[in-house]
């Protein structure tokens, strides 16, 4: 009898709550509708400005939607990973075990991506590499990392069409100088393979240590009979190398990986980089309605032009939101979330994006020339990565058959071998 009375009382209380518009079980509803996202970026150290651009991109999208993904309130937890793989791994463990995040995003260096992916597998937590471009996360090792779904790119992805483009421009002999770590190795590797498959020759490969700011020991060794120089720099290296190259009186054509001339560093560069050409899946100079609006909003909010690091994380937030729209704000579980995110197709500031069967984006790659001009209605001459050619729908295997491509080793310091080095 008492249980019946208690039950009647509970139903009566619930009815009263509903009548007065009061939530029946606010704590349980809140818990169900909270999406906890861990975000890792280097907020201190030599890559701090890059980390700020990364965070700003994701935060801007959150602000645009009021921090609400289809009814799920986003709890955005930023951790400083310092650009160091061991620090990043510790921060990931903290985010998963203490903060109970549904997913973690970001990191910077390719080496940090390789370090974090095993943690996602071991703790069965979604990892979204929005920046780490380590090729094998979505290539030979993709089966080891079932909770990884990439929204950024593979290091070699823009280099394949760029190598072919360079060959078609008539360059025959190129020297490369690139930061000596996985990202630099993979970008050079992709460029070398496509360039040499087209008939060109890489005649020298130079590897300054990551973080180098004095290129005095390296620039004099560049082969003087090369047609062009191909460079891959990151962080402060991007600013110093072209200045020192120009100071040394070298006037050869310079081609570069996209980070060498990214918008995070371009405003600090001088006329020495005008005419330099790079390849990437984004340029702030893209003349599309979506990108023009993005650039203007970002510049109004942060006082600068968005970099690729900003766009990639803005678009990542957009993709995650699309999944949550389909679930009406409910977390679908890690496995289902990965499947749903991998099926997203969107128009983003960089252009159309979809993911392949190995959970890596297929998107446009832009060949970009640095020019001083006015863009997006601004009345001041500034340095912009002006798009001179678009390769649409570029996947991580380019024109190569996936099965054959995956039989070769991952691009490295020694692969492809420098068979034409002199």
N, C-alpha and C positions, 0 to 999 in steps of 0.2 A: 504494500500500500504506500509506504513511504517513498519507494522508488518511483511509483506512478505520480505522486505529488511533486517530487523533485523534477521528474521529466516534464510535467505540465508547466512547472515554474520556469524551466529553461526555455521551453518553446514560447512561453508568454514573454519572457525577457527578450528573446530574439525578435519576436513580432514587434515589440515596443521599440526596440533599437531601429528596426527597419522603418517603422512608421515615422520616426524622428530623424531618419537619414543618418543614423549612427552605424559605423562598421561593426559587423558581428564579431569578426576575429582579426583585428587590425594587425596583430603581430604575425600571424601565420600568412596573411595576405602579403604583408610587406616582405616577409622572407621569401615568398614564392616569386615576387615581382622585382627582386633586386638582382641586377647583373653585376657581378664583381669582376673587374678587369684589372689585371696587373700590367703595368707598363714599364719597360726597362729602357733607359737611355743614359748616355754619359752626361751627367749634369755638372761634373767637375773635371778638371784636367784639360788636356790639349784638344779634346773633341767636344767641349762643353757647348760651344755654339751650335754644333750639329745636333746635340741632344736637345737643345732648346727648340730648334726648328722642328724636330721630330714631335716633341710634346705639343708645341703650338698647333701643328696640323691636326692632331687628334682632338685637342681641346676645342679648336674652333668649330669642328663639326658637332661636338657635344653641346657647345653653347648655342649653335643654330637650332638644335632640336630640344633645347631646355633640359639636357641630360636625361632624356626619356627615350628609350628604344621600344616603341610600341607598347607602352604600359609598364615596362621594366625600368626602374630607376637605376642609372649607371653609377656605380661606385668606382671611381677612377683612381687607382693607387699607383703613384709614380715612385720608382726606385732608381737611385743612382748606381749604374753598373760600371761607371768609370772607364768604359771601353776595355775592360779586362775580363777575359773569360772566367777565371776563378771567382771573381767578385760577382759576376753575373749569375753563376750557378748558385752561390750562396743566397743571393737575393731571390732567385726563383724558388728555392726551397722555402724561404720565409713566406713568400706570397702564397704558395700552395698550402703549407702546413698551418700557418698562423692566420693569414687573411682569408683563407678558404676561397681563393679566386676561382672563377669558372674557366678562365683562360689567362694566358700571359702573352704579351705582344712585345715586339721591338727587339732591342739590342742593336748594336751597330756593326761591328766587324764580322766578316765571314767566319772567323775563328770562334766568335761568340755563338754564332748559330750552330756550328758543329758541337760546341760544348753543351748547349742547352737542350738540343733535341733528345738526347738520351734520358734527360730528366723528365721530359714530357711523356716518354714511353714508360718509364719506371713508375711514375706517379699517375699515369693515365689522365693527363691534363692537356687540354688543347694548347698548342703553341702556334702562334701566327707570326712568322718572320716577315715583318713589313719592310725591313731594311736588310738584314743579313742575307747576302746573295750567294752563299756557299752552294756551288752547283749540286753536290751530291745529296743535299737535303731532299731534293725532289728528283733525283736521278738514281744512281746505283744503290743508295741507301734508303730510298723512299719506303721500302717495305719494313725497314727497321723502325720507322717513325710514323706509325699510323695516326698519331694525333697532331701531326704537323700539316698545316695547310698554308701555303705561302701566298701573300698578296702583293709582294714586291717584284722580284726578278731573280734570275740566275746571273752570276757575274759575266758569263760568256755570252749571254743572250743578245745584247746589242752589238757585241764584237763580231759575230758572224756576218751580219749584213754589212757592217762597217769595213771588215776586211775585204769583202767582195767589192764594195764601193771604191775603196782605195786602189785596188787593182784596176778597176774600170776607168779610173782617172789617169792612168798611165804610170803610176808609181811602180817601180820595179825592184828597188832595193831600199829597205827600211831598217832602221835601228830602233830598238825598244829600250825604254828606261822606265822602270816601274817599281813601286813599293814592294818590298820583299816579304810578302805574306800571301795567304791563300787567295785573297781577293785580287791582288795584282797578278798572281800567277794565272788565275783563271781568265781574267780579261785579256791578258797577253796571249794566252793559249788559244782562245777562241778567235782572236784577230789573226794570229799566225796561221791557224789551220785554214781559215777561209781565204786569206790572202795568198797563201802558197798553193792551195787547191786551184786558185784562179790563174796561177802562173808567176806570182811575185816571189820575192826572196827576203827573209829576215836574215840580215848579215851580222847582227850583233844584239846581245841581250845583256842589259845592265840592271843590277838589283840593289838600289840603295836601301838601307834598313828603314823600316817603318818609323816615321817620326823625324827623318832626316830634314834639317833645315839649311845645311851647308852642302851645296852640291859641287863645291870646288874640286873635290877629288874625282868627280865623275864626268863633268861636262867636257874637260879636255880630252877624254878618252873616246868620245863619240866619233865614229867613222866619218871622215870628211867626204867620202865619195857616196854617201847615202843620199837617196832622193828626198827622204823625209824622216822625221822623228815621230815615233809613237810613244806616248807617255801615259802612265797611270799614277796619279797622285791623290792623296786623301788628306783631310784636315789642313794644318798649316803648310804641309808640303806643297799643296796646290798653289798657294800664293807665292812661295819662294822660288820654285823651279823656273817658271817662265821669266821672272825678273832676272834671275841669275843667268839664264840662257841668253836673254837680250843683252845683258851687261857684257857677256863674253863675245858679243858681236856675231852670234850665230843667227843667220836669217833663213835657214831652211824651213820649208813647210812643217808645221807641227800639227799632228793629229793626237787625239787623246780620249781616254775613257771618260765617261760622263762626269764622274766626280772631280776630274781635273779642272772643270770649268763650271761646276754647279753654282746655282744662284746664291748659295750660302757664302761663297767667297768672291763671286764675280764683281760685286760692288766695290770690293777692296783692291781689285786689279786695275792696272793702267793700260795705256794704249799698246803696250807690248804684246797683249793677247789678241788684239784685233786681227781677224783672219784665221785664227786657230779654229780647228774643226774637231768636233766630238760627236759621240753617239750616245743616246739614252732614250728611255721611254717617255721622258717628260722634258718640256721646255716651258718656262714661264711666258715665252713669246708666242706660244701657240695661239693662233687666231681663230678661236672657236667661242661661241657664246658661253659655254660652260666654263672654259678656262678664263675668259675675260672677267666673268663675274667672280670667279675664285680669286684671281689675282687682286682685283679691286678690294674685295672684302678682307683679304689677308693683309693687304697693305694698309688699309684703314685701321685694322685692329692692332697690327704689330709694327707698323712703320717701316716695312721692308717688303721686297718681292719674295714670294714663296720659293723655296728650294725644292728639289726633288724629295728631300727628306720630309718636308712639310706635306707635299701632295700625296706621297705614298701613305702616310698615316691618316690624312684626311679621308682618302679613298678607302682605306682599311676600315675606318669607323663607319663609312657609308655602307660597305659590304656587310659588316656585322649587323647593322641596323636592318638591312634587307632580310636577313635570316630571321631576326626577331619579329619582324612584321608577319612573317609566315607562321610563326608560333604564337602570335598574339601576346608577345612579351614573356612567354614561359620558356625556361631553360629546357632544351630538349634532351640533354645528356651529351656527353662529350662525343661519342661516336656519331650520333645523328647530327650534331652541330657541324662536325667536319664534313659530312656528306652534303649537308645543305649549303654550307659556305662554298664548297667546291663546285656547286651547281649554279652559283650566282653569275649573272651576266648584267653588266651595268655600263652606262655612259658616265665616265668620270672626267675630272679635269684633264687627265692625260689622254683621254680618248676612250674607245670601247675596250672593255676588259672582260675576258672569260677565263676559266681555268681548264687546263688539260687533264687527262686521266691520271696524271701523277701529282696533281694539286699544285700546279705552277701556272702563273698567268700567261695568257696569250694576248698580246697587245701590240700597238704600233711601236716602231723604233724610228726615231727622228735623227737624221744627220743635221747637225747644227753648226752654224758658223758664228763666231763672236763678231758682232758689229756694234758700232755706236750709233744709236738712232732713237727715235721716239716710238713708244709702243703703248697700246691700250689707252690712248687718249692723253697720256702724260706729255707735258710740253717741254720736258728737259731731255737732252741727249744723254743716254745712258748705255752701258754695255748690256746687250741682250744676246741670248743664244738663238739667233734667227734660224728658223727651220728652212733648209734648202732641199731636203728630200725626205719623203716618208715611205718607210717600208711597212705596209699594213699587216696586221695579224701575224706577228713574228712569235713563234714558239721557241722553247728552249733547245730544240734540236735543229732549228733552221731548216735547210733543205735536205738534211741528212736523214736517212732511215733510222728510226729510233733504235731498232734492234742492233744495227751495225754501230751506231754512235755509242751505245752503252757497252759495247765490247772493248772499246778503247779505254785506257786509263783516264781518270779524272785529270783535267788540265793541271799542270804543276810547274815547278821551276824547271824541270827537265823534260816535260812533255807538252807539246811536241818537241822532239830534239831539234837543236839548232844545226841542221845539216848543212846550212849555207854560211855558218859563222866563219869569219876569216881571222 
